Amino acid sequence: MQMPFDISKIRADFPILNRKVYGKPLVYFDNGATTHKPTCVLETISHFYNQINSNIHRGVHALSQESTKEYEAARETIRAFINAKGTSEIIFTSGTTASVNLVAFSFGEAFVKQGDEVIVSEMEHHSNIVPWQLLCERKGATLKVLPFDDNGELQLEKLDELITVKTRILAVTQVSNSLGTVNPIKEIIVKAHAKGVKVLVDGAQGVKHGIVDVQDMDADFYVFSGHKIYGPTGIGVLYGKEELLAAMPPWQGGGDMIARVTFEKATYNELPFKFEAGTANYIGAAGLAKAIEYYQSVGIAAALQHEDELLAYATQRLLSIEGVRIIGNAKNKAAIISFLVGDIHPYDTGMILDKMGIAVRTGTHCTEPVMDHFGIDGTVRASMAFYNTKDEIDKLIEGVERVKLMFG
């Protein structure tokens, strides 16, 4: 059931927003790194540990069966949320990074050979670059890069010439964590599929900045982390088309991913369990499912509209300050703003804002190629969520003006 978008009530659902930092009310603009958790998620985790906790699958006793039921119910919640065809296509991992590494290894083992090619974009997070570099080094393949322009928009006209008969997979972010760019994923996938190339979509930022439909998108793989969408840390999701997952070897070996083991040979479990070796983060999965249910109850469309309004307001206010430069000016952006204040180092800006109770992220944001593109060492990043307010943006502006004053 969707509730009216009441920002005061929503903020009351997030206990951490009531705390103070250095005696000042917390203003949290670091949602790109991690989002805060509503009370219902915290209560779900606490209830699970206090009343249900038991290892999933294979247990015949009541707690194990109840735990298993909750874990598999969480898988169904996520399947429905991203509109996968079946729960066999939903793999629980520890997060986006683990999901990308799983695909880079297992897809690579099955489909990439010496002389083949992998394409990533210039705006990727390191987690969607390094695993592919490792694959290319291991297999003797070549990593190619799709560039972006100075507005932070991918140069899609160059994709056709980048893709060759040797290209096996394209890995691209749905939303840039450092530029805020929302990429035209469906158009990219159409171009790639026309030439037989598979596509992995990094949804770490995108999953909370838009309604995800992996079938409509036609993504071959889609990955995201729970903690980016108001859920717990240490839990993530890999969606993969069933026929691809079935053809890929396991990434890790251990309990639960096997059908039978002898010293001569192991045979593997069916999907999705083939890729879930060892004790799963079943409590994290339940917490993630509850976070998704909460997000849906808030109203995703209303939450996104609120974030768009915050983005427009913050952009206008920041650009009214002389010397402020925004890095990333794509036409289609999520509520992420990276900026610089004159020649002041981002770290200095971030430290002063912190003393005012304002949390922003400073540095390269694990996107060093993006910083190299603009010839800068890093940025200050303010990333917003639906529980943020225009009053908080006003405090950010006050903080930036104080930084300017202090550094002349």
N, C-alpha and C positions, 0 to 999 in steps of 0.2 A: 504493500500500500504506500503510495507516494504522499508525503506530507507537504504542506505549503512551505515555500522557501523563505524561512524566517531566520535571518542571519544571527540574531541574538540566541535563539533556541539552538541553532546548529553549533555555535561557539560553546554553548554550555555542555554540549556532548563531548567536548575535548578537554579533559581536566588540565592538561599541561598548559593550555592557553591562559590559565588563571595565575600562573606563577610569575615571579618577578626575577629580573636579572640585574644585578648591581642596583637594586632598589627601584628599578623601573619596570613597568609592565612589559612582558615579553611581546615583541613584534617579530613574528617568525616568517621570514621570506627565504627559507632554504628548503622548500618543498620539492625541488628537483633532486635533491640529495636523498631526502626521506620525508614522508608525510607523517603527521601525528595520527594517533589511534583514538577512535571514539570509545566511549565507555562500554558499549555493547561488545566490542572486540575484546577489550580487557577482561570483561566479565566472562566471555566465552572461554578465553584461555584459562582463567582462574578456575572456572567450573570444571573444565576438562581435567586439569591437574588434580583437583580436589575430589572429583566424583567418578571419573571415567578411566583415568590413565591406565592403559595397558597396551602392549605391543599388538599391532594389527596383524590380521591374516593368520590362519592356521590354528589359532587358539580356540579351544572348545568351550572355555569358561565364559561367563556372562560379560565380564569387563572387556575381554578381548573382542567378543562379538559386537558389543556396543561401540567400542572404539573403531572397529573396522567399518561398521555401518556409518558412523559420522564421517570417517575419512572418505569413503566412497560417495557419500552424499555431497561432500565438498567438491569432489571431482565433477559430479553432475551439475552443481551450481556453476562451476567455472565453464563447463561445456556449454551450458545454456547462455551464459553471459557473453561468450565470444562466438556463439553459434557454430560450434564444431558439429560434425555429423554424428559423432559418437564418443563415448568416454574413453574408448581405446586410443583416441587421438590426443588425450590429455595426459601429459607426463609431469609429475611433480618433481621439481629440482630444488636446489637451494637458492636460486635466483636467476636473473637474466644472464649473468656471466657464466654460470654453470650450464645453462641451456644452450648458449652459443657454443661453448666448448664441446658439449655433447654432440651437437650437429656437425661442427667442424671435424671432430674425430670420426664419428660413425658414418656420416655421409661421405666424408673423405675416403674412409677405408673402402666403402662400397662403390663409389662413383668417380673418384679423382685419381688420375694416373700421371706419370711423368709427361711433361709438356702441356698439360691442361692449364686452364686459366680460372681464376676466381676474381670477381670484381667487388670492391667495396667503394663507398663514397668518401669524399674528402672530409665530410663532417661527422664521421663516425666516432663514437666513444671508443676508447682503447679496447674495451671488452669486445667490440665488434671489428677490431683490426688484428690484434695480436693472435687470437686463436687461428685466424686464416693465414697469418704469416707462418705460424708453426706448422699448419697443414702443408703449405707450399714448400717449406723447407724439408718436411718429411717426405713429400711425394715428388719433389722436383717440379712443382707447378709454378705458375707465374701469378703474382698479385697485381691487378690493375686497378686504377683509381678513377672514379667518376668525379670531376671537379664541380665546385660551386662558384657562383659569381660574387661580386663584392656586396650584393644585397643579402647574400646567404641563401641563394636559391640554386638548386642543382641545375647543371647545364644538360638538360635531358637530350638536347639535339646531338650531344656527343656520345650518347649511350649506344646508338645503332652502330657506330664505327668501333666502339670498344668491344662489343660482343662479336665473337668469331665462332667458328665451328668447334673451337677448343674450349669455349667457356662452359663451365659446368654449373656454377651457382653465383648469384648476386646477393650480397648482404647489405641491407640499407636500413637506416633508422626511419621510423615513422615520424618522430618529432625530435629535432636536434636539442640535446640537453644544454648546449652552450649558446645557440643562436635563436632557439625558439621556433625555427622553421618547421612548418607542417608540410611534409613532402607529399606529392601526388602519387601515393602508393599504388592505387589501381592502375594508373597510366604506366607506371614503371613495370608493374607485373605483366601487363598486356604486352609491352615491348619485349620483355624477357621471354615470356612464354611463346611468343611468335617465333622465337629462334630456339626453342627447346631448352631454355635456361631456367633452372629452379631459383626460387627467391626466398630468402630468410628476411623477415621483418623484425627489427628490434623495436618492441613496443614498450620499453621501460618507461619512457615519458608519454608515449601515445595512449597507453591503456587508460589513463585517467583524463586525457584531454579530448576524448571523443568516443563515440559508441563504436565498438569493434565487432565486425562481422567477418570472420575469416573466410566463410564460404563466398560471400559477396566480393570480398577483397581478392579471393582466389590465391591467398598466400600458401606457399608450400610448407613454410614454418613460420610460427609467430611466437615470440618469447617476451616474458615480462616478469617483474618481481612483485611480491606481495607488499613490501614496505613502501612502494611508490604509490600504492592505491589504498592507503589507510589501513593496511593489514600488517601482520607481524614481519619482523626480519627473519631471514633464514628459510624462506619459502618462496618458490618461484614456479613458473609454468613454462613448459614447452608444448606448443601445439604443433603437430605434424600430420600431414596427410597419411592416412593409414597405409597406403601402398608403399610409400617411401619408408616409413618407420619399419614396416615388415621386412624390407630389403636391407636394412641397415644392421650391422652387428652391434652387440651391446657395447656401451662405453666403459662400464665398470662391472666387475664380477663380484658376487657375494650372495647373501641370503635373499630370498624372495624373487630373484630374477631368473631362477632356474626351474626346470621341470624335473630333471634327474641329474645326479652327479655320480660318476664312478671315477676311478683313477685313470681310466682310459679316455673318457669323454664326458662333457657336460652338454645337456640339451636345455634350451632356454624356454622360459615361461612365455605365455601369450602376451600380447599388448594389452594394457600399457606397462605391465609389470616387468617386462624384459629390460626396461631402462630404469628401474627403481631398485637398485641393489642396496641391501642393508636396511637398517631400521629407518623408516620414513619419518619425516617431520609431520606426523599426523595431527599434532596439536596446532602447528602452524597452518596446516591445510584448513582446519576448522575455523581458525581465526581469519584466514583469507576469505573464506566463503562468507563469514559474517560481515566482513568489511565490504564485500561486494553487495550484499543484501542491504547494508546501510546506505551505500552510495546510491543504489537504485531507489531506496525509500526517500532519499533527499530529492531525487529527480535529476538525472544526469543532464538533461537538456537545460534545466534551470540553473544547475551548477555551472555548466559551461558558459551560459549567457552571463552569469555573474563574473566569472573569470575573464571573459572578453571585455566586460566593462572595466574591470580592474586594470587590465592590460592597456586599454585605450587611455584611461585616466593617468596611470603611472607614466606612460610614454609621453603624454602631453606635458605633465608636470616636470619630468626630468629634462625634456628638451627646452623648457623655459629657463633652465639654469645655464648661464653662459659657460662654455667650456666643456659641457657634458657631451660625450659622444657615445651613441648606442651602436654596439657591434651586432649586426644581424637585423636587417630591415626588410625581410621577406614580406610579400603581400599577405600571405597566410601564415599567421603566427599563433602559437600557444602562449599562455600567460607566463612567459620567461623573458626577462630583459637582462642582457649583459651590457655593461657600460663602463666607461672610464671617465674620471673627473680630471680634465686637463692632463698634466704630466704626473699627477700624483699616483704613486704605486698602489695597485689594488689592495695589497695587504694593509697599507696604512689606512686606506679608506675603511676597510672592513674592521680594523681594530677600533677605530673611533666610533663607528656605528655600533659595535658590540658594547662599548661602554654606555651607550644610550639605550641598551636593551634590544637592539635591532640585529637580528641574525640574518646575515647574507653569506653567500659563499664567495671566496676569492681564489684566484689561481687560474689554472688551465682547464679545470673541470674534466680532466682525463680526455681532453681533445687537443693535444698539442699540435697536430696538423692544422687545426682551425686557427690557432694562435699564429702559427708560422705563415699561414695565408695572409693574415693582416699585419704581420711584422710586429707583433706585440708579445709581451711576456705573460699576459693574463688579463682577466677582467674581474669586475665586481658583478655578481649575478644575483638578481632578485627574482625568485621563482615563486609564483602565487598559487594558492589553493582556494577552494570555495569558501573556506572559513575566514579568509582575509577580508579586510575592509578598506574603504577609501580613507578612513581616519588613520589607519596604519600606514597607508601610502604617504599621507601628509607628514607623518613622523619620519618616514624615510627621507622625504624631501628636506625636511628641517635638518636631518642628520647630514645629508650631502652638502647643504649650504654651510653647515658648521665646519665640515671638512675643508671646503674651499677657503673659508675664513682663516682657519688655523694654518693652512699651508700657503696662504697668500695668493 
